[in-house]
Amino acid sequence: MIIYQFDGSLTGLLSCVFRAFQFKEFEVQLALQHQVQDSLFAESIVVASHEQQAQRVWAGLSQKLSSEGLKRFYYTFLSEQLIAFQHLFNFAIYVFQTPFSVEKNYGHADVLGVSQWTKQVGREKHRMEAFVRFKKTQEGLFISLVRPDFNVLPLIEKHFKARYQDQKWLIYDEKRHYGIYYDLQQTHQIELDASTLDKNIHNGFSQDFSLELDENESLYDQLWKDYFKSVNIDARNNIKLHIQYVPKRYWRYMNEKNL
């Protein structure tokens, strides 16, 4: 068994696939460089991220896979899980070694694994689109602080850009230390000191802003809570079913959950 150490990037993962074919090394275990452990029974190789090699592999996948297959590959990568990366590596090897389409062969462990991770990441994407709430600052910027399980900001950007075209907004991922900012024309990926946004970031709290909010924000917040109370029917509360559709980890984003 050979261990490939890579940096966790998509370029790095695709570079691992390139090396596998370059040296005919297909029985490979992936490891992240900062997590690798010495092994007496396996050769460990550091695989550098190589943009041109990665582009060649991606071009090859684009020829072998449908647009849905490429989407699944990308979604699975955004899970940021090492086991998902291993599925992607094995899946890519399988795709290139097989002359016919394999992306729907769910009897293959790695095809099935990619499909399952795609569903999990897709579910997180839809929940972020549904549960993200914004607060308005005194400067007119609408801001939301999030901590999704997976790296879904690249997937929700299109939704929020289409929905909130007439206002500047920032969705900041406190866990991954970057955000997407819309300036009324286009979106930008930004990095900044998260403590300037969230005064309790180190305690894991979201929506606890360090920035000064608009003077009417508390009024809007109370109006939303009053609306939620008015449409809620206490006699029909089913908390178990409710948590199934709106898990508690999303409640911190939602004004109506802070009554």
N, C-alpha and C positions, 0 to 999 in steps of 0.2 A: 504494500500500500504506500502511496506517495501522498504527502500533504502539501497542498498549495496554500501559501499564506498570501492574502491580498488585502487591500485597504478598505474593502467594504463598498466601494463605488461601483456603479454600473460599468464604467470603463474597465475597472479592475477585474470584475467578474468575466466580462467578455474577453479580456486579455488572457484569463485562465483557460477559456475554451480554445483560444487561438494556440496557446502553448500545448494543450493536450493533443491537438492534431499535428502540431509541428514535431513533437517528439514521440507521438503515438503512445501517450500516457493517458489511458482512459479509466483506470481504476484509481480514482483520485478522491481524496477527502479534502474539503475546503476548510480553511480556518482564517479567522481575522487576525491580522498581524499583532494587535494589542492583546489578543486573548490566547495566542498559541502556547502550547505546553510542550516541553521536550518529550520525545518518544524514542524508546530504544528499539522499536520495531518498525519504524517508518521513516523514510527519507523526507525531510522537510525542505521545501523550496519556496523562496520569496519571489512572487510574481509581480513585477512592477506594472503599473497602469500604463498602457501604451495606446494613445489615441488612434493611430492609424490601424493597428491590429484590431482594436475594438470596432472601428468603423467597418472593417472587412467582415468581421463576424456578424455584425448587425445587418449589413447588406445581404449576407448569405441567408440569415434568418428571414429577412423581408421577402426573399425569393421563395423560401420553403413554406412559410406560414401565411395564413390569411391575416387580414387586418385585426380580426378578433383574436387570433393567436398571438400577434404582437402585443395587443392590449393586455392579454393575460400575462405575458412575460413581464411587461412593465409593472403591472399591478402587483405581481408577486414580489418583484424586486423591492417595491416600496414598503413591503412588510418589515424590512430590515432584520429579518430573522435568519440566522445561519442555516437552519434546517431548510428554509425556503430557498436560500442561495444554492444549497446542495441540490435541491430539486431542479432548479434552473440550469445548473451546470450539467447534470445528468440528462435533463430534457434536451438541451442543445446538442449534446453528443448523440443522443438517440435520433434527433431530427436529421442531423447531417449524415448519419450512417445508414439511414433508411431511405430507399428510393421513392417511396410513396408517402402520402400525407399521414401523419401519426397524431396530429393534435387532438383528435377525438377518440383515440384509443385509450379509454379510461381504465382498461385492464392493466395498463402499464403504471407502475407505482408513481413515477415522476410526472406523467401526464395528469394523473389524478391529483397528485400533490399540488401542481400548479393551478389546477382548477379550483381546488379547495382554498388555497391562499388567495386567489383572485376574489372569491366570494367574500372572504373575511375583510379584505381591504376595501372592496366595493361597498360592503355594509357600513364600514366606518366612514367612508366618503359620504354616503347618503345621510348618515346620522349627523355628521358635521354640517352638511347643508341645511338640515332641518333644525338643528338645535343651537347653532351659533347665534348669539345676541350681541348687538353693538351698543356701546355707550358713546355719547357725543361729548367731545372735549370743548373747552372754551375757544380753542382755535378752529373749531368746526370739523375736526377730524373724527370720524366714527371708528372706534377701535374695539377689537375683541381679542381676548387672550384665551388660548386653547392648549390642550395637552392630549392630542389624539393618540390612540394606541399605535397607529402606523403613520408613516409620513405622507399624509393625504393632501397637504396644502397644494401640491402641483395639480391635483385632481379636482379640487373645489374652486380653483381660481376662475375658470370659465363661468361657472354658475353665478358667483358673486359679482363678476364684472358685468354680466348681462342683467342681473337683477338690480344692482345699485349703480347705475351709470351716471347719476346726477350728483353724487357725493363722494368725497374723498374718504377712503377707508383703509384700515390696516388690520389684518388678521395675523397675529403673532403666535408662533408655536414656542411656548416656554420650554418645552422638553428638548427641542432640537435647535433652539437659539437662532431662529430666523423667522422672517415674516414675508407676507406678500402685501404690497402697498399699491393702491390705485390712485392716480393723480388726476382723474377725470378724462384721461386720454389713453393711458396704458398702464399695465401693472409692472411692478419691479420687485425683485427679490432683494430684501434688505437684511442686514445684520446689525445689531446694536446691543447695548448693555440693557438686558431685560429688566434690571432693577429700576431703571428709569421709568418703566411702565407699571411694574407690579411690585409694590413694597413688601409683599410677603412671598415672593417667588421661591425662596429657599424652603418655605414651609409647604409648598405645593398648592397654594391657593390661586385660583384664577379670578379675574374680574375685580381684584382688590387694587384699585388703581392708585399710582403715585401722581399721575397727571391731574390737573384741575379739570373737573367736568363742567359742562354747560350748566348754567344756573337753573334751567328748566328740566334737567335730566332726572332729578328726583321726582318731579311731577309726572313725567312720562312713565317712570318706573312704577309709580303708584297707580296710574291709570291702567297700566297693563295688568297689575295684580288685581285691581278691582274687576276688570273684565274677566279675568280667569275665575275669580270667585263667583261672578254672576252666572257663568255658563256651566260651572261645575255642579253636579247633582250628587250630594253627599250619600243619598240612599243607594246610588248605583256605583259607588266606589269599589273598585276591585284592584287593590294595591298590587297583588301578585301579577295580574295581567298587565297592569300599568308599567311595572318595573321590567317586564318582559319586552315591552315595546320602547320604553324610555329608561334604560338602565341608570342607576343612581350616579354613576360616574359622570353623566352628562348634566346632572341637575345644577351644578355650579355655574353653568352657562345661562341658566334660564331664570329670568326675573321672577316668574310666577312660583318658583320653588323656594323663594326666599321671603315667604309671607311673614 
